[in-house]
């Protein structure tokens, strides 16, 4: 759990052409709270959600990639959290990106820059 985010249940790092994006999701199963953080900025907050399963959809990055976090019950009071990016499961999205893009992070005059090139 992260400091200040006691109900943090899932984290993903999504790399898009404009850089990396850290997605954090809080789910309070007793309070019904859902909070979505992107790059440490609160994007969505829903308090007192009585339906604990469902989905949260949001856009990400300059390309406005459509993302969906799915919340599913897996027995008792256990939940599974999955991320879809542009309609693809997170794992498939990252595999496809690594097939078509190559990226590096380089220091230039003390500042870190990310370089992304298409492989073709």
trRosetta pair geometry for C-beta under 8 A, 3 or more apart (Angstrom, degrees):
i j d omega theta_ij theta_ji phi_ij phi_ji
1 5 6.6 -160 -176 90 82 78
1 6 6.2 24 -176 -139 140 38
1 8 5.1 143 -138 49 68 108
2 5 4.3 24 70 44 100 116
2 8 5.1 74 19 -25 92 164
2 24 6.9 -26 7 -147 149 149
5 8 4.1 60 127 -49 113 111
5 24 6.6 -22 -164 152 167 137
5 26 5.5 -132 -168 -79 96 122
5 35 7.6 -139 -137 84 97 132
5 37 7.4 -72 -103 -13 142 147
6 26 7.8 64 66 -141 49 123
7 26 4.1 82 89 -170 95 97
7 27 5.9 -149 157 61 110 31
7 28 4.4 -65 -114 -71 158 73
7 31 7.9 -94 -78 40 153 117
7 33 6.4 117 52 83 169 115
7 35 7.4 106 73 27 115 108
8 11 7.2 17 178 -51 113 99
8 24 6.0 -36 -135 -177 109 108
8 25 7.3 114 -148 78 60 41
8 26 5.3 -49 -82 -92 47 79
9 25 6.0 -53 60 98 85 89
9 26 6.7 116 4 -134 84 31
9 27 4.8 -32 9 30 142 103
9 79 7.2 7 178 80 154 115
9 81 5.8 127 118 -21 110 148
10 24 7.4 162 91 -153 55 44
10 25 4.5 0 61 50 97 111
10 27 7.9 36 6 -4 98 114
10 69 7.3 156 80 -147 144 124
10 81 4.0 -118 -45 98 150 146
10 83 7.5 172 150 -41 135 105
11 22 7.0 -14 -166 -172 100 88
11 23 6.8 157 -155 86 49 60
11 24 5.1 -8 -104 -103 85 73
11 25 7.5 -164 -73 18 43 73
12 22 7.8 162 85 -155 45 45
12 23 4.6 -5 59 57 90 109
12 83 5.0 -51 -25 3 164 163
12 90 5.8 -102 -139 -136 143 147
13 20 5.7 -5 -177 -170 102 111
13 21 7.1 156 -158 76 54 44
13 22 5.6 -21 -103 -100 78 64
13 23 7.5 -173 -83 19 27 77
14 20 7.2 148 79 -156 40 59
14 21 4.9 -21 64 61 91 99
14 23 6.3 37 -3 -13 110 117
14 60 6.3 22 86 149 146 156
14 61 7.9 -118 108 -33 114 123
14 65 7.6 -149 153 82 141 148
14 67 7.4 -103 -51 -95 170 137
14 83 7.8 -129 -65 147 120 145
14 85 5.9 156 -134 -95 134 147
14 90 7.5 -102 -90 -137 98 96
14 93 7.6 -12 -134 117 101 136
14 94 7.9 -123 -125 -77 62 95
15 19 7.4 -91 -143 154 67 27
15 20 5.0 -30 -98 -98 75 73
15 21 7.6 175 -85 17 28 73
15 94 7.5 82 32 -122 98 86
15 97 6.5 155 80 142 100 155
15 103 6.8 -140 175 20 142 163
16 19 6.8 1 64 54 76 37
16 20 7.9 151 23 -97 65 25
16 21 6.5 18 9 -6 108 116
16 60 6.8 167 -33 122 147 101
16 61 4.2 -34 69 -95 160 172
16 62 7.6 175 121 38 131 75
16 63 5.8 -148 -178 25 131 122
16 65 6.0 -146 -102 -14 135 137
17 61 7.7 119 50 167 68 141
17 62 7.6 -79 79 60 94 110
17 63 6.4 88 36 -38 107 129
17 101 7.9 -137 -87 -120 76 151
17 116 5.6 -158 -135 87 63 154
18 61 5.0 157 47 -163 123 105
18 62 4.3 118 -55 14 154 113
18 63 6.8 -170 -8 -13 112 88
19 61 7.6 177 52 -123 71 110
19 114 5.6 132 -111 41 78 152
20 114 7.5 177 -12 -92 88 160
21 38 5.9 -13 -177 -166 109 97
21 39 5.9 -72 -145 -48 69 99
21 60 5.6 155 104 -174 170 114
21 61 6.0 -112 -45 -62 142 96
22 37 7.7 -18 112 116 89 96
22 38 7.1 147 78 -160 55 44
22 39 5.6 114 44 -86 86 47
22 40 7.2 33 75 -31 123 70
23 36 7.3 -25 -163 -166 88 90
23 37 7.2 147 -160 83 40 61
23 38 5.8 -11 -102 -104 68 73
23 60 7.5 -46 -74 -109 119 136
23 67 7.3 -137 -103 162 154 159
23 69 7.8 -174 159 -69 132 121
23 83 6.8 112 91 -114 151 147
24 36 7.6 150 82 -160 54 43
24 37 4.1 -8 59 60 101 111
24 38 7.9 -166 24 -72 71 31
25 34 7.5 -21 -169 -163 89 83
25 35 7.4 159 -157 83 44 54
25 36 5.7 -9 -108 -107 75 68
25 37 7.5 -153 -69 25 34 75
25 56 7.6 164 -129 48 120 141
25 69 5.5 154 -97 -151 152 162
25 81 6.1 179 83 -167 144 148
26 33 6.7 -24 122 119 107 103
26 34 6.8 156 87 -155 69 35
26 35 4.1 8 49 51 116 97
26 36 7.8 -139 27 -62 74 31
26 37 7.6 59 -12 -11 98 104
27 33 7.3 167 -154 89 29 65
27 34 5.8 6 -107 -106 68 74
27 52 7.7 90 180 -165 113 87
27 71 6.5 148 -115 -118 149 135
27 79 6.7 -91 115 81 154 155
27 81 7.2 -165 -13 -79 143 129
28 31 3.8 -10 128 48 135 102
28 32 6.4 -20 88 38 93 21
28 33 3.6 39 27 43 123 98
28 34 7.6 -128 24 -57 76 41
29 32 7.8 41 -154 -72 21 38
29 52 5.9 47 -136 -142 75 136
29 77 6.0 113 155 -177 149 105
29 79 6.9 -173 -88 -13 125 131
31 47 7.1 -48 151 -155 107 77
31 48 7.0 -70 167 -79 73 52
32 46 7.9 -80 139 123 85 90
32 47 7.0 81 93 175 92 41
32 48 5.0 50 79 -150 130 22
32 49 4.0 -171 172 54 99 58
32 50 5.9 -18 -118 -69 148 31
32 52 6.6 -109 -116 -88 71 76
33 45 7.7 -22 -164 -165 91 78
33 46 7.0 160 -153 88 45 58
33 47 5.3 -8 -105 -117 83 60
33 48 7.4 20 -71 -31 63 37
33 49 7.2 155 -78 14 13 96
34 44 6.9 -20 119 120 98 107
34 45 7.4 167 89 -150 59 35
34 46 4.5 8 52 53 99 102
34 49 5.9 18 -7 -2 108 146
34 56 6.3 -176 157 -64 139 138
34 71 8.0 -104 -108 -40 127 152
35 42 6.4 -49 -169 -136 104 101
35 44 6.9 174 -149 92 37 64
35 45 5.0 7 -110 -108 83 77
35 46 7.8 -161 -70 29 49 59
36 42 7.4 108 78 -159 53 56
36 43 4.8 -55 101 64 101 102
36 44 4.0 33 32 43 114 99
36 45 7.8 -137 26 -61 67 47
36 56 5.8 -171 -55 139 136 149
36 58 6.3 174 132 -21 159 153
36 69 7.0 -176 -104 9 118 144
37 40 6.1 4 176 -120 119 19
37 41 6.6 146 -158 66 72 33
37 42 5.8 -41 -100 -93 76 49
37 43 6.7 153 -117 5 20 89
38 41 5.8 -30 69 60 70 89
38 43 5.0 43 6 -37 105 134
38 58 7.5 -149 -44 126 135 145
38 60 6.6 -161 -133 -120 143 90
42 45 6.0 9 177 -46 122 109
43 58 5.8 61 140 -145 139 154
44 56 5.9 170 90 -166 162 128
44 58 6.3 -127 -30 -72 125 130
46 49 5.2 48 130 -53 116 115
46 56 7.9 -154 3 -101 131 118
49 52 6.9 127 109 -91 103 42
49 54 7.8 -115 175 30 137 139
51 54 5.7 74 120 -37 113 125
52 71 7.0 -117 147 137 62 133
52 73 7.3 76 94 -70 109 103
52 79 7.1 -117 146 -84 110 137
53 71 5.1 -160 -140 107 50 90
53 72 5.8 53 -143 -115 116 33
53 73 5.4 -74 -70 -25 129 89
53 79 7.3 -168 -93 -128 80 111
54 70 7.9 -132 123 -147 28 56
54 71 5.7 9 50 52 51 106
55 68 5.3 -5 -173 -173 120 105
55 69 6.6 159 -155 80 63 50
55 70 5.0 -22 -100 -103 93 63
55 71 6.9 -169 -78 16 39 77
56 68 7.0 158 79 -153 43 56
56 69 4.8 -2 54 52 95 101
56 71 7.8 51 -7 -17 91 108
57 66 6.8 -5 -170 -172 103 92
57 67 7.0 162 -152 87 55 49
57 68 4.7 -18 -99 -99 80 83
58 66 8.0 162 88 -151 30 52
58 67 5.6 -21 67 65 75 97
58 68 8.0 152 21 -85 60 41
59 64 4.2 -18 -172 -157 130 75
59 65 6.7 138 -161 64 66 38
59 66 5.9 -37 -102 -94 71 53
59 67 7.1 141 -117 16 19 84
60 63 8.0 -1 93 66 66 81
60 64 7.3 120 52 -148 37 25
60 65 4.7 -37 63 63 94 93
60 66 7.8 174 15 -83 85 7
60 67 5.0 47 -17 -15 123 128
60 85 7.4 -54 42 -131 141 99
61 64 6.9 -128 78 -46 66 24
61 65 5.7 30 42 11 113 100
65 85 5.7 9 155 -170 127 91
65 86 5.2 -67 -158 -51 93 97
66 85 7.7 143 82 -162 49 42
66 86 5.9 104 50 -94 79 47
66 87 7.2 38 80 -36 113 73
67 83 6.4 -16 -168 -167 104 95
67 84 6.7 161 -154 84 52 57
67 85 5.3 -12 -103 -104 86 64
67 86 7.9 -19 -74 -28 57 49
68 83 7.3 154 81 -155 48 48
68 84 4.6 -1 54 52 95 106
69 81 6.2 -8 -174 -168 101 94
69 82 7.2 159 -155 79 53 41
69 83 5.6 -22 -100 -98 70 71
70 81 7.2 158 78 -153 53 44
70 82 4.8 -11 54 58 103 93
70 83 7.9 -167 16 -76 76 24
70 84 7.0 51 -18 -10 108 105
71 79 5.7 -9 -168 -175 87 127
71 80 7.7 153 -155 76 41 48
71 81 6.0 -8 -101 -102 67 75
72 79 6.6 146 75 -159 39 72
72 80 4.9 -21 65 58 95 96
72 82 7.4 10 7 6 113 106
73 78 7.2 102 -163 78 61 56
73 79 6.0 -47 -101 -102 45 71
73 80 7.9 52 142 15 1 81
74 78 4.9 -63 68 106 92 102
74 79 6.5 141 10 -125 91 17
74 80 4.8 79 -40 -26 127 106
75 78 5.5 4 69 47 73 113
82 89 6.7 -46 178 -136 118 92
82 90 7.1 -152 -174 -1 72 108
83 89 7.7 100 84 -162 55 53
83 90 4.3 56 78 -59 99 121
84 87 6.2 -1 165 -139 119 13
84 88 6.2 156 -160 72 80 27
84 89 5.9 -50 -104 -93 75 37
84 90 6.9 -107 -90 -43 26 66
84 93 7.8 134 -164 -35 46 131
85 88 5.9 -31 67 62 68 85
85 90 6.2 82 -6 -102 104 59
85 93 4.2 61 61 -118 115 169
86 93 6.6 128 44 -116 96 120
88 92 4.6 -120 176 91 110 112
88 93 4.3 143 93 -65 119 85
88 96 7.0 -33 165 10 170 140
89 92 4.8 81 61 13 84 106
89 93 6.9 -153 90 -11 38 90
90 93 5.7 -58 -146 35 28 114
90 94 6.4 21 160 -14 65 106
91 94 6.1 -58 -149 38 28 105
91 95 6.3 28 154 -18 64 109
92 95 5.6 -55 -146 38 32 112
92 96 6.2 31 156 -18 66 107
93 96 6.0 -58 -149 37 27 109
93 97 6.4 26 154 -18 63 108
94 97 5.7 -52 -145 37 33 112
94 98 6.4 31 157 -19 65 106
95 98 6.0 -58 -150 36 29 108
95 99 6.7 32 151 -23 63 105
96 99 5.7 -54 -154 29 34 114
96 100 6.7 3 160 3 67 110
97 100 6.5 -76 -148 48 30 91
97 101 5.4 -30 178 33 73 117
98 101 7.0 -71 -109 60 22 75
99 119 7.4 -101 150 23 44 147
100 118 6.0 -26 163 -146 82 83
100 119 5.8 -142 -162 22 32 104
100 120 7.2 -23 -148 -13 79 100
101 116 5.7 -7 -171 -170 120 98
101 117 6.9 151 -154 80 68 37
101 118 5.9 -50 -98 -104 67 49
101 119 6.6 -132 -82 -23 14 88
102 116 7.5 160 82 -152 42 52
102 117 5.4 -17 61 64 90 88
102 118 8.0 105 17 -159 76 6
102 119 5.8 99 -20 -77 101 87
103 114 6.2 2 -174 -176 113 95
103 115 6.5 165 -152 85 61 51
103 116 4.5 -15 -100 -100 98 76
103 117 7.6 167 -83 20 49 61
104 114 7.3 168 86 -152 43 52
104 115 4.9 -5 57 55 90 101
105 112 5.7 6 178 -175 101 108
105 113 7.2 167 -155 83 56 37
105 114 5.2 -24 -100 -97 75 72
105 115 7.8 -179 -85 17 26 71
106 112 7.2 152 79 -152 31 59
106 113 5.5 -24 65 63 83 88
106 114 8.0 152 19 -93 70 24
106 115 6.3 16 6 -6 116 114
107 110 6.7 9 -174 -105 106 13
107 111 7.0 144 -153 70 64 30
107 112 5.6 -39 -93 -93 66 62
107 113 7.7 140 -110 16 17 76
108 111 5.9 -33 69 65 73 83
108 113 5.5 2 13 1 116 124
